[in-house]
Amino acid sequence: MVSFYNFMKNYEGEKSHFGDLFEGMKDIDFPEDISTPRDIIERFHHWLEEPSLHDTIHQAIETYQQK
């Protein structure tokens, strides 16, 4: 299982593509069982109330699933 922090490191070069989303999330202590963007959506769905963040998270998931 990959920690979400390590998952984000895979996208270091794409931070500008996702705005500041990952930069702000690096300091969050996610539970150890959080390993994918979908886990975040399921656990932290209240974040999705912000429309631009909703779109950004879904862009990240689509990119992750295509790799």
N, C-alpha and C positions, 0 to 999 in steps of 0.2 A: 504494500500500500504506500502510496506517495503522499506525503503531507501536503497540505495546500500551499504552504510556503515554498516547498520544492517545486510544486506544480507551477506556481507563479514565476519561479526562476526560469522556467522554460520559455517564458514570454518576455524576458528582460528586453530583448530587442524590439518588442512590439508594444512597449508601453505607450508610445505616442498614438498608436492605433486605437488603444483602449482608453485614452485619456489618462486621468490620474487615478483610475479605479484601483489598480493593483498597488500603487504606491501607498494609498491610504489604508489598504487592507493588510499590508504587511505587518502592521503593529497590533493587529487584532489577534488575540489568543483563541484560535479555533480549537474546538474539541479534537482529540486525536482521530476520531472517526470521520472527520471532514477531509475528503481527499479529492473531490471533484467539484466543479462549479455547480452541478446539479444538487449535490449535497448541501451546498450553501443556499440554493434557492429553496430547497425543502425545509431547511432548518431556520432560515432567516428571511422568510417570505415577506416580512414587513418592509424589507428594503425595497421590494418591488413596487411599493406605492409611489416611488419617485420615478416618473416616466423615463427620464433620460438614463437613469441607472438601470432600469428594467431592460432597455434596449442594449445597453453596454454589456450587461451580464449575458443576455441571449447571444450577442455577437461573439462573446468569448466562448460560450458553450458550442456554438456552431463551428467555430474555428477548431476547438479542441476535438470535436467529434470527427472532423474531416481529416485529422492527422493520423 
